[in-house]
Amino acid sequence: MPVLSPGTSRGSLSPTNQAGGCAPARKGVHLTLIRQGRQTQDQGFDGVAELAQFKTDLVQLLPRLRRFALTLTRNRDDGDDLVQTAVERAILRRSQWQPGTRLDSWLYTMMRNLWVSELRSRRVRVGGGQVDASETDELATPIAAPDHVYGNQMLAMVMSLSDGLSSTLLLVAVEGHSYQEAAQILDIPIGTVMSRMSRARQMMKEKLALAGEVASQ
């Protein structure tokens, strides 16, 4: 995915091909941090030391942002595009984050909103008309080898859950967010979070039990 030069605007997460899929990312997020950070300093947007610390915090969060993006997009390339777009926006809108609050929650909410906007704007042709990408299976590309990507069998099990369950389980059980925080990030009622967590935990127990049976054979 091309990294935007200072002053360039974007209408979507990344260029799309004729089938409506995102083009693979071509640049790393670290270069985005450098370029966008330089632009922010040039505009006198923030103090140098404070901006440097903010960028450092962003870099430390990248693995977690990628995991969350994967639960939303179900596709590694789309997930990387989503993370880079969120990082760009976070730097440019640094003043909207309140120091003392959870930076990861702010970023997760931003990523969720960006992905919802992307799904609404993405179109694929079906017959003579058009439908939202979220309403067709054509773009529901299965995640490729999460074990290979993260070297973590547990993550693979989480990713095998539906997107709503996996995102909720990741936020609460892995990232340590409260039910209320997860509800705010995902923009759903807290009761829905509780219901999803109950279902996700039951499904994970079944998957772990099955994995144990297979391993013992």
HELIX and SHEET records of a PDB file:
HELIX    1   1 VAL A   29  ASP A   42  1                                  14    
HELIX    2   2 VAL A   48  THR A   73  1                                  26    
HELIX    3   3 ARG A   76  LEU A   92  1                                  17    
HELIX    4   4 ARG A   94  GLN A   96  5                                   3    
HELIX    5   5 LEU A  103  SER A  121  1                                  19    
HELIX    6   6 ALA A  133  GLU A  135  5                                   3    
HELIX    7   7 PRO A  146  TYR A  150  1                                   5    
HELIX    8   8 GLN A  153  MET A  159  1                                   7    
HELIX    9   9 ASP A  163  LEU A  169  1                                   7    
HELIX   10  10 LEU A  170  VAL A  174  3                                   5    
HELIX   11  11 TYR A  179  LEU A  186  1                                   8    
HELIX   12  12 ILE A  190  SER A  216  1                                  27    
SHEET    1   A 2 ARG A 123  VAL A 126  0                                        
SHEET    2   A 2 GLY A 129  ASP A 132 -1                                        
END                                                                             
